[in-house]
Amino acid sequence: MSRTERTATEPPAKTDADTSVADECTAREQVWDATLDLLARRPLPFQAWRVRKRAGLSDAQDRTIRRALSSMDAAGWLEHEKGSKWWHPGPKADEHLHE
């Protein structure tokens, strides 16, 4: 049997084209981006799991997602009733995204 030595290869260096926006953003920024994109595409009530899925975040980041959505509520981008799982487009979303 012959012995074949493995040659060490380094992974290719990342280029700007390989770097996604998600790589450079915090989870909170990803939530804002995903939520605004969702509102622009479908101005309907939604649940937080849709934002998590669109942002590519894990279940472990649900608290961050809820906090960011609450900030968007306070800023007028969303409306939310305490205890509800549903988030609704707010006045700013209606004004800026659906003229």
Secondary structure as the mmCIF struct_conf table of DSSP 4:
data_model
#
loop_
_struct_conf.conf_type_id
_struct_conf.id
_struct_conf.beg_label_comp_id
_struct_conf.beg_label_asym_id
_struct_conf.beg_label_seq_id
_struct_conf.end_label_comp_id
_struct_conf.end_label_asym_id
_struct_conf.end_label_seq_id
HELX_LH_PP_P HELX_LH_PP_P1 GLU A 5 ALA A 8
HELX_LH_PP_P HELX_LH_PP_P2 GLU A 10 LYS A 14
HELX_RH_3T_P HELX_RH_3T_P1 ASP A 16 ASP A 18
HELX_RH_AL_P HELX_RH_AL_P1 VAL A 21 GLU A 24
BEND BEND1 CYS A 25 CYS A 25
HELX_RH_AL_P HELX_RH_AL_P2 ALA A 27 ARG A 41
BEND BEND2 LEU A 44 LEU A 44
STRN STRN1 PHE A 46 GLN A 47
HELX_RH_AL_P HELX_RH_AL_P3 ALA A 48 ALA A 55
TURN_TY1_P TURN_TY1_P1 GLY A 56 GLY A 56
HELX_RH_3T_P HELX_RH_3T_P2 ASP A 59 GLN A 61
HELX_RH_AL_P HELX_RH_AL_P4 ASP A 62 ALA A 74
TURN_TY1_P TURN_TY1_P2 ALA A 75 GLY A 76
BEND BEND3 TRP A 77 TRP A 77
STRN STRN2 LEU A 78 HIS A 80
TURN_TY1_P TURN_TY1_P3 LYS A 82 GLY A 83
BEND BEND4 LYS A 85 LYS A 85
STRN STRN3 TRP A 86 PRO A 89
HELX_RH_AL_P HELX_RH_AL_P5 PRO A 91 LEU A 97
#
